[in-house]
Amino acid sequence: MKKSILILITMFSFFTKSNAQATPAESIYDIKINSLEDEPVNLSTFKGKNILFVNVASKCGFTGQYEDLQKLYDTYQDNLMIIGVPCNQFGSQEPGTADEIQTFCQRNYGVTFLMTEKVDVKGDNQHPLYQWLTKKSKNGNMDTTVKWNFQKYLVNGNGQLVDYYLSATQPLSDKITQHLQ
């Protein structure tokens, strides 16, 4: 009898651990980044909300996704923060200054979601945010690499990395929205 109970407890423990999402090794809420206006962004203000991080660029074939990112934000803003992170590492497609990026996004796409300072999302100068998003040792879930502009990373309201989506994944895709409803 004791042996049977021990086996059941061991099996329960195995299944609970294997089906549970890993706790991040570091908290995303402790990462420091500035807004496009050079003001500190306190990521912990978004606890309880999903956060979709998107490395963005103004002169990319995927730039039109700003429109659907804004629609996604308008639809789910009670449960979602979108954070656009300008990056000039892919084809030099984000050469603008902070003011130029802000003006471009607002004038052409009516962007009201949060935009951060321009950062490196890969390489030797990779920003700590993207170190967390791309390294399992930090996010507790998976290793990835940023392949191009408009790659998306979804973090849930508990600060856990849910998944990432390559550039071709449209912001309003069921792959993303299924986690927001």
Buried (B, 14 or more C-beta within 10 A) or exposed (E): EEEEEEEEEEEEEEEEEEEEEEEBEBBBBEBEBBBBEEEEBEBEEBEEBBBBBBBBBBBBEBBEBBBBBBBBBEEBEEEBBBBBBBBBBBEEBBEBEBEEBBEBBEEEBEBEBBBBBBBBBBEEEBBBBBBBBBBBEBBBBEEBEBEBBBBBBBBBEEBBBBBBBEBEBBBBBEEBBEBBE
